[in-house]
Amino acid sequence: MSRFEGRVAIVTGGAGGLGSATVRRLAGEGAQVVITDLVEEAGQALAAETGELFLRHDVSSENEWRAVTERALA
């Protein structure tokens, strides 16, 4: 069993350097990862590479946090 199997992780800023490394690590250890970022092109590319979900997300928006958490829980 992988370390994070059966768990969901939300990685904000996931399209950037440290964020994308975190996404790859968590996915590699079994987590289902929701990648969020304002940079859609890089986020979509990472999602295609890893098989994870990308959502455009402005972390300063309470409504967008609500939408991201709802999708993550679904």
VMD Tcl script that draws the C-alpha trace (Angstrom):
set ca {
  {0.00 0.00 0.00}
  {1.29 3.45 -0.90}
  {1.78 6.03 1.80}
  {-1.11 8.29 0.69}
  {-3.37 5.75 -1.02}
  {-7.04 6.59 -0.55}
  {-6.32 10.21 0.34}
  {-6.99 13.42 -1.54}
  {-4.53 16.32 -1.53}
  {-5.10 19.87 -2.75}
  {-1.90 21.54 -3.93}
  {-2.28 25.30 -4.41}
  {0.27 26.85 -6.73}
  {0.62 23.37 -8.15}
  {1.69 24.46 -11.63}
  {4.92 26.10 -10.41}
  {8.28 24.63 -9.45}
  {7.79 23.52 -5.84}
  {4.09 22.94 -6.37}
  {4.59 20.65 -9.35}
  {7.25 18.69 -7.47}
  {4.79 18.28 -4.59}
  {2.07 17.11 -6.98}
  {4.39 14.52 -8.52}
  {5.53 13.26 -5.12}
  {2.03 12.95 -3.66}
  {0.68 11.28 -6.80}
  {3.64 8.93 -6.83}
  {2.81 7.92 -3.29}
  {-0.81 7.12 -4.10}
  {-2.73 10.33 -3.39}
  {-5.41 11.68 -5.67}
  {-4.22 15.23 -6.24}
  {-6.24 18.33 -7.06}
  {-3.83 20.79 -8.67}
  {-4.88 24.42 -8.33}
  {-3.24 27.50 -9.81}
  {-3.98 30.67 -11.73}
  {-1.71 29.54 -14.58}
  {-4.08 27.36 -16.59}
  {-1.74 26.22 -19.37}
  {0.93 24.89 -17.01}
  {-1.70 23.39 -14.70}
  {-3.44 21.57 -17.54}
  {-0.10 20.27 -18.83}
  {0.83 18.92 -15.40}
  {-2.61 17.34 -15.01}
  {-2.23 15.62 -18.39}
  {1.23 14.38 -17.42}
  {0.23 13.04 -14.00}
  {-3.40 12.03 -14.59}
  {-4.55 14.32 -11.80}
  {-7.28 17.00 -11.75}
  {-6.48 20.66 -12.45}
  {-8.73 23.52 -11.38}
  {-8.07 27.21 -11.97}
  {-8.16 28.71 -8.50}
  {-7.59 32.13 -6.97}
  {-6.74 31.36 -3.34}
  {-7.96 34.81 -2.26}
  {-11.54 33.95 -3.32}
  {-13.75 32.32 -0.70}
  {-16.18 31.18 -3.41}
  {-13.41 29.50 -5.37}
  {-12.21 27.71 -2.21}
  {-15.73 26.40 -1.74}
  {-15.82 25.11 -5.32}
  {-12.38 23.49 -5.05}
  {-13.17 21.70 -1.80}
  {-16.50 20.47 -3.16}
  {-14.76 19.00 -6.22}
  {-12.02 17.48 -4.07}
  {-14.56 15.78 -1.81}
  {-16.53 14.48 -4.79}
}
mol new
graphics top color blue
foreach p $ca { graphics top sphere $p radius 0.5 }
foreach p [lrange $ca 0 end-1] q [lrange $ca 1 end] { graphics top cylinder $p $q radius 0.2 }
display resetview
